[in-house]
Amino acid sequence: MPTTTIRLEDALKTRINAAAAQAGKSAHAFILEALERTVDQVEQDNAFHALAEERWARIRATGQTVAWDDARAYLAARVDGKRPRKPTARTPAA
């Protein structure tokens, strides 16, 4: 396994040690877990933004959207455990 060296300010190192102790972990395990969570979050954010860009491109290309009232009713029904039909996309009036 490769090794990476990071330099930490003394105050941050002290905080990491204290937080790791409170979590019942070594500072090393605590730092690895924090890094993994951060990388996961960045990857999720990037996937979310890519999906949003893809959907925005589709809206620009087709001009079709789902009315907010239809989307809200669909989501409310899903929250209630129902299986409603997905709302139909339409081209809004200008």
N, C-alpha and C positions, 0 to 999 in steps of 0.2 A: 504494500500500500504506500503510495507516495506521501511525502511529508510537505506541509506548507507552513511557513513561519509567518506569524503576524506580530506586529508590535502593538502593544496596548498601553494606553496611559495608565499610570498607577491607580488612579481613582476608578477607572473602568474595571481594571483587573480585580480590585477590591470588591466592587459591586458584583462582578461575575462570581467570585468565590462565595460571597454571602448568598446570592440567589441560588447557586448550585447546592450549597449546603442546605438551604431551606427546602429545595426540591429533592434532597436525598441523592444527589448525583455528584460525580466528579466535575470539576471545572471543564475538563476535556469533553465529557459526555454532554454537558450543558451547552457548550459552544457548538458542538456538532449538531445537536438537536435544533438550536436556534438557526444555524446556517441552513439546515435542511428545510425548516419551516419557511424561511425567507425565500429560498430558491423555489419551493413549491408555490408560494404566493405569486412570485414573479411569473412563473410558467402559467398559472391559472389566469393572471391578469392579461398576459399576452394572448392566450387562447380566447379569452372573452373579447378582447379588442379585435382580434382577427375575425371572429364570428360577427361582431357588430359591423365591421367594415364590409364583410361579405353580404350581410343582410341589407346594409345601406346601399350597396352597389345594385342589389336586386331591386330595391325600391326605385332607385334612379332609373334603372333600365326599363322597368315595367310600369312604374307610376302607381302600382297597386299597394294598398295598405289595408289593415284591418281597423275598423272603427273602434275607438276607445271603449265605447259602451258595450260593444260586442265582446271585445277582449276581456273587459272587466267582468262581465256576466259569465264568460267561459271560465275564467280563473276562480271566481267565487263558487261556481258549481264544482270545480275540481277540488277546492278546499273542503267542500261539504261531502266529498267522497263520491260524487256523481261522475259519470263518464259522458259528458256532453259532446256533441259534434263540434269540431273545430270551426271557428268562424271563417267565413269566406272572404278572401281578399277582394277588394274592389278598387276602382279608380275613383278617388274622391272628386266631387264637383269643385270647380275653381272658385 
